[in-house]
Amino acid sequence: MTRSGMTVEILGADRLSAQLEDLSGDIIAALQKAVRESAEAVKSDTQRDVAKDSRNLHDKVDIKYKDDDLTAVVGWHNPSEYYARFLEYGTRRITARPALRPALETERRRYKARLTDEVRRALR
């Protein structure tokens, strides 16, 4: 969680960071594609499940890429969406209605297969 809002990072190839220089451009492009697909899936699932009271959280969930597009940060990046964490985790008075964490957990089960499939396609 950041001070400005709530985010979840989807890391692509973090274990391979030292070896990325040795990988071909096709492999790196395949990893970037898998990271983008996973980030979009998390964003889409979050938008589907987030509380729709004002549609603000639905409309403002976003993806920021870094590390040459091998890392995706999905969530609410603007300080004005600070209340997303209250919905996600709940408070003493508000029951939790998580959307980002379940979306991440769903995608976590698919992520390795996405990476594997994209790399296999690139190696053909």
C-alpha positions, 0 to 999 in steps of 0.5 A: 500500500502506498501513501497515495492510494492502494496498489498491487504490483505484478512482477514480471521476471524479477528473478531473471533480472540479472539474466535479462541482458542475455535474453533475446529481444523476442523473449523480453517482448514475450515477458512484457506481453505476459505482464501486460495481459496479467495486469489488464486481467487484474484491472478488469477483474477489479473493475468488475468487482469494486463497489460501484457507489460513485463509479469513481474507483471503477473508473480510476483503477489504473496500471503503471508500468516500470522496469522496461514494462516487466513490472506492472503496478495495478491499483489506485495511484491518486491520493484522492482514491485513499478510501479504496483501502477502507473498502478493500480491508474494511474498518471498525464500521465498514465491512471489507468489500475487497476487489483488488486482492481477489483479482490479484489472487485469481491472476496469480494462479494464471500468471506462470502459465501466461509467462510460459506460453508467451516464452514458448511462442517466442522460441518457436 
